[in-house]
Amino acid sequence: MSAASTCDIYFIRHGETDWNLQDRIQGHTDIPLNATGISQALRLGRLLSDIPFSAAFSSDLSRAQQTAELVLKPRSLPITASLALRERSAGILEGMNKDKFEEGV
């Protein structure tokens, strides 16, 4: 009988957005990566360049998809986008600064 196979799973959070920088609640609002977020994703891609990924999954939001694309660059691995991987919705609170939220405004 052969040894059991293993599977390593890497969870990667999206790079920085302007709303992260402004400490705003994001949720389902589709905010793109900013220049720092792009740089973060490219750097992580270089750090993970020796990892032989066999599959990639992403939220359907652009910040997550763009992060995945940049991390996996220049590999030709397709990225499966899924609504099920979105962060949870914050409803009417999305876009609100966290300090205002904590003040109860």
Secondary structure, DSSP 8 states (H G I E B T S, - for coil): ----------------BHHHHTTB--TTS---B-HHHHHHHHHHHHHTTT-----EEEESSHHHHHHHHHHHTT----EEEEGGGS----GGGTT-BHHHHHHT-
